[in-house]
Amino acid sequence: MTGRRLRVFPAISRNRDPKKYIGELMRVAQFADRNGFAGILLFEGNDVFVEPWAMAQHIMGQTSRSSPLIAVNPVYMHPFTAAKFVSSFAQLHGRKVYLNMITGTAVSDLQALGDEQSHADRYDRLGEFVALMRQLLESPRPVNFDGRFYRASNLQLRPRLPAELMPEYLIAGQSEAAQRVARDTGCIKMQMLPPDLDRGLSAPGMNFGIFARETRDAARQAAKARFRDNPDDRELLSLTMENTDSTWKRRLYDGQSGELQENGYWLLPFLTFQADCPYLVGSHAEIGARLKDFAAQGLTTIMLDMVADETEMQHVCKALTASGML
């Protein structure tokens, strides 16, 4: 062992009930806080029930160490506004936050917001957003910025953010434009859990869910009982695919196999619109060994889909603990 630790940001499985949304988020956030996770992933979008910055404030006020991973989409705010939120959280709670830099939302939502940028241009804008935000947070002097999408003249953020509270930036897109912006900005690049788990990683971050039990067979049986196949749910995903230009969603959708693979890879929760990522199913020991292997290949950060149920979360925690890197 090298002492390496994995940063884990749980996210609740897709929730369609606004009455349960806040309760489920807080249940996962407080569980994460108690069990050594880095924080919790907060989504952004027209259909998200609570604005992620507001939810982050609520979570940080009711946890002792959580550093939320907040989705940031330039279509919703200016870089100065985002920088101001980061600075405010640092002053209020003495904690850093992580930022999941995204461009994606439903095509119809972009049209409703009057955003007519192409997929590639939205990533160019995202790159400028990160660059200007970093300068605002790091510069001791007023910032001048002359980009294609953003301009600033003697713009200054006060007070200056301490180095230890600077945010870290993640980019989860899978397109060529997303990969280029991740390289150019130095953001942590994310990838989806690959079907061939032994082919190696292409990024230091990974997005997937975990479904675990003491034994492999018990995990597979319980997973199939929790996530059931349903034609109506598959049709719901099919309809959403007509309203997206997301490269990563298209790649998952085009795979189409809902079978639980021998290696534990399972796409059914995504195909039935119950999760936004593949799942890894297996025993605590199997998943722990897999995570240890991923870490040896350079994995540092996990966006982890979780069922907001105490029993399920305990099983996930056991699997993560078995890796020796939580």
C-alpha positions in Angstrom: 0.0 0.0 0.0 1.1 3.5 -0.8 -1.2 5.5 1.5 -3.1 6.7 -1.5 -6.7 7.6 -0.8 -9.6 7.7 -3.2 -11.8 10.9 -3.1 -15.4 9.7 -3.3 -18.3 12.0 -4.2 -21.6 10.1 -3.8 -24.7 11.1 -5.8 -28.2 9.9 -5.2 -29.7 7.7 -7.8 -32.1 9.5 -10.2 -35.0 10.9 -8.2 -38.2 11.9 -9.8 -40.1 12.9 -6.6 -39.4 16.5 -5.3 -40.9 15.6 -1.9 -38.1 13.1 -1.3 -35.2 14.9 -3.0 -33.9 17.1 -0.2 -34.3 14.3 2.4 -32.4 11.8 0.2 -29.6 14.3 -0.5 -29.2 15.1 3.2 -29.2 11.4 4.1 -26.4 10.7 1.7 -24.5 13.9 2.5 -24.5 13.1 6.3 -23.6 9.5 5.7 -20.7 10.6 3.5 -19.6 13.1 6.2 -19.6 10.4 8.9 -17.7 7.9 6.8 -14.8 9.8 5.3 -16.1 10.6 1.8 -14.9 13.8 0.3 -18.4 15.3 -0.2 -21.5 14.9 -2.3 -22.2 15.5 -6.0 -24.9 18.1 -6.7 -26.4 18.3 -10.1 -27.4 21.4 -12.2 -30.1 21.8 -14.7 -33.6 23.1 -15.5 -35.1 19.9 -14.0 -33.0 19.9 -10.7 -35.4 20.5 -7.8 -33.0 22.7 -5.7 -30.3 25.0 -7.1 -26.9 23.2 -6.3 -25.3 26.3 -4.7 -28.2 26.7 -2.3 -28.1 22.9 -1.6 -24.4 23.1 -1.0 -24.9 25.9 1.6 -27.6 23.8 3.3 -25.3 20.7 3.4 -22.2 22.6 4.6 -24.3 24.1 7.4 -25.3 20.6 8.6 -22.1 18.7 8.2 -18.7 19.0 9.8 -16.3 18.4 6.9 -18.1 17.9 3.7 -16.8 19.6 0.5 -19.6 19.4 -2.1 -18.9 18.7 -5.7 -21.0 21.4 -7.4 -22.0 21.2 -11.0 -21.4 24.4 -12.8 -22.8 25.2 -16.3 -21.9 28.6 -17.9 -25.4 28.8 -19.3 -26.6 29.6 -15.7 -24.1 32.1 -14.4 -21.1 34.3 -14.9 -17.6 33.2 -13.7 -17.5 36.1 -11.2 -20.7 34.8 -9.6 -19.3 31.3 -9.3 -16.1 32.7 -7.9 -18.0 34.7 -5.4 -19.9 31.7 -4.2 -16.7 29.8 -3.7 -15.2 32.7 -1.8 -18.3 33.0 0.3 -18.3 29.3 1.3 -14.7 29.6 2.3 -15.5 32.5 4.6 -18.6 31.0 6.0 -17.4 27.4 6.5 -13.6 27.4 6.1 -13.9 24.6 3.5 -13.0 24.2 -0.1 -15.5 23.0 -2.7 -15.0 21.0 -5.9 -16.5 22.1 -9.2 -17.9 19.7 -11.8 -17.7 21.8 -15.0 -20.4 20.8 -17.4 -22.0 22.1 -20.6 -24.8 19.6 -20.9 -28.5 20.0 -20.4 -31.4 19.0 -22.5 -31.5 20.6 -25.9 -35.0 21.9 -25.3 -33.7 23.6 -22.1 -30.9 25.3 -24.0 -33.4 26.5 -26.5 -35.7 27.7 -23.7 -32.8 29.7 -22.2 -31.9 31.2 -25.6 -28.5 29.5 -25.8 -27.7 28.8 -29.4 -24.1 27.8 -29.1 -22.9 24.6 -30.8 -21.7 21.7 -28.7 -18.0 22.6 -29.5 -18.6 26.3 -28.7 -20.1 25.4 -25.4 -16.9 23.7 -24.5 -14.8 26.6 -25.7 -16.9 28.8 -23.5 -16.4 26.4 -20.6 -12.6 26.7 -21.0 -12.8 30.5 -20.8 -15.1 30.2 -17.8 -12.5 28.1 -15.9 -9.7 30.4 -16.9 -11.4 33.6 -15.8 -12.7 32.1 -12.6 -9.2 30.8 -11.7 -7.7 34.2 -12.3 -10.4 35.9 -10.1 -9.7 33.5 -7.3 -5.9 33.5 -7.5 -4.9 37.0 -8.6 -3.9 39.5 -6.0 -4.6 42.3 -8.5 -7.6 43.2 -10.7 -8.1 40.9 -13.6 -8.3 41.8 -17.3 -9.6 39.2 -19.6 -10.4 39.4 -23.3 -11.9 36.2 -24.6 -14.4 35.2 -27.1 -17.2 34.6 -24.6 -16.1 36.6 -21.5 -14.4 40.0 -21.0 -13.3 41.6 -17.8 -11.7 45.0 -17.1 -10.0 45.5 -13.8 -12.3 43.0 -12.2 -11.3 41.9 -8.7 -12.7 39.4 -6.2 -12.3 40.3 -2.5 -11.1 38.9 -0.2 -8.4 36.8 -1.9 -9.0 33.1 -1.4 -6.4 31.2 0.7 -4.4 28.7 -1.4 -5.7 25.7 0.7 -9.3 26.6 0.0 -8.9 26.9 -3.8 -11.5 24.7 -5.6 -10.5 21.8 -7.8 -12.2 21.5 -11.2 -13.5 18.3 -12.9 -14.7 17.8 -16.5 -16.8 14.8 -17.2 -17.5 15.1 -20.9 -16.4 12.4 -23.3 -16.3 14.3 -26.6 -13.2 15.5 -28.3 -14.0 19.0 -27.3 -14.4 18.0 -23.7 -11.1 16.1 -23.7 -9.3 19.1 -25.3 -10.7 21.6 -22.7 -9.8 19.2 -19.9 -6.2 19.1 -21.1 -6.0 22.8 -21.8 -7.3 23.9 -18.4 -5.7 21.1 -16.3 -9.1 20.0 -14.9 -9.5 16.5 -13.6 -10.7 14.4 -16.4 -13.6 12.0 -15.7 -14.7 8.8 -17.6 -17.5 6.4 -17.3 -16.9 2.9 -16.0 -15.8 0.9 -19.1 -17.5 -2.4 -19.9 -14.1 -4.1 -20.2 -12.9 -3.4 -16.7 -9.4 -4.7 -17.5 -8.6 -2.5 -20.4 -7.2 0.3 -18.3 -8.2 3.8 -17.5 -8.0 6.9 -19.7 -8.7 9.4 -16.9 -7.9 9.9 -13.2 -11.7 10.2 -12.4 -14.5 7.7 -12.9 -18.3 7.8 -12.7 -20.2 4.6 -11.7 -22.4 3.1 -9.1 -21.7 0.3 -6.6 -24.1 -2.5 -5.6 -22.4 -4.8 -3.1 -23.1 -7.7 -0.7 -21.0 -10.1 1.3 -21.0 -12.6 -1.6 -21.0 -12.2 -5.3 -24.3 -14.2 -5.8 -26.1 -12.2 -3.1 -25.0 -8.9 -4.7 -26.3 -10.0 -8.1 -29.6 -11.2 -6.7 -30.2 -8.1 -4.7 -29.2 -5.8 -7.5 -31.7 -7.4 -9.9 -34.4 -7.0 -7.2 -33.6 -3.3 -6.7 -33.2 -2.3 -10.3 -35.9 -4.1 -12.4 -36.2 -3.9 -16.1 -39.3 -2.1 -17.3 -40.4 -1.2 -20.9 -41.9 2.1 -19.7 -38.7 3.1 -18.1 -36.7 2.2 -21.2 -39.1 4.2 -23.3 -38.6 7.2 -21.0 -34.8 7.0 -21.5 -35.4 6.7 -25.3 -37.4 9.9 -25.2 -34.7 11.8 -23.3 -32.1 10.6 -25.9 -34.0 12.5 -28.5 -33.4 15.7 -26.5 -29.7 15.5 -25.9 -26.4 16.0 -27.8 -24.4 14.4 -25.0 -21.6 12.2 -26.3 -21.3 10.1 -23.2 -25.0 9.4 -23.0 -25.0 8.4 -26.6 -22.1 6.0 -26.1 -23.8 4.3 -23.2 -27.2 4.1 -24.9 -25.7 2.7 -28.1 -24.3 -0.2 -26.1 -27.9 -1.2 -25.1 -27.1 -4.4 -23.2 -28.9 -4.6 -19.9 -27.4 -8.0 -19.0 -25.3 -8.1 -15.8 -21.9 -9.0 -17.1 -19.7 -11.7 -15.6 -17.2 -9.1 -14.5 -19.9 -7.1 -12.6 -20.5 -4.4 -15.2 -24.2 -3.5 -15.4 -25.8 -0.9 -17.6 -29.5 -1.7 -16.8 -29.9 1.1 -14.1 -28.9 3.6 -16.9 -31.0 2.0 -19.6 -34.1 2.1 -17.4 -33.6 5.7 -16.4 -32.9 4.9 -12.8 -29.2 6.1 -12.8 -26.9 8.2 -14.9 -24.1 5.8 -15.1 -23.2 2.1 -15.2 -23.0 0.0 -12.0 -20.3 -2.3 -10.6 -21.9 -5.3 -8.9 -20.1 -7.8 -6.7 -19.0 -8.8 -3.2 -17.4 -6.3 -0.9 -14.0 -8.0 -1.4 -14.3 -8.2 -5.2 -15.2 -4.5 -5.6 -12.5 -3.5 -3.1 -9.9 -5.4 -5.1 -11.2 -3.8 -8.3 -10.9 -0.3 -6.8 -7.4 -1.0 -5.5 -6.5 -2.0 -9.1 -8.0 1.1 -10.5 -6.1 3.2 -8.0 -2.8 1.5 -9.0 -3.6 2.7 -12.6 -4.0 6.3 -11.5 -7.6 6.6 -10.3 -8.0 9.4 -7.7 -11.6 10.5 -7.9 -15.0 8.7 -8.0 -18.4 10.1 -8.7 -20.4 7.4 -7.1 -24.1 6.8 -7.7 -25.8 5.5 -4.5 -29.2 4.3 -3.5 -30.2 6.6 -0.6 -31.0 3.7 1.7 -29.0 3.1 4.9 -28.5 -0.6 4.3 -27.3 0.0 0.7 -25.0 2.8 1.8 -23.4 0.6 4.4 -22.7 -2.1 1.8 -21.1 0.5 -0.4 -19.0 1.7 2.5 -17.8 -1.8 3.2 -16.8 -2.3 -0.5 -14.9 1.0 -0.4 -13.3 0.1 2.9 -12.2 -3.2 1.4 -10.1 -1.3 -1.1 -8.0 0.1 1.8 -8.1 3.6 0.3 -11.2 5.3 1.8 
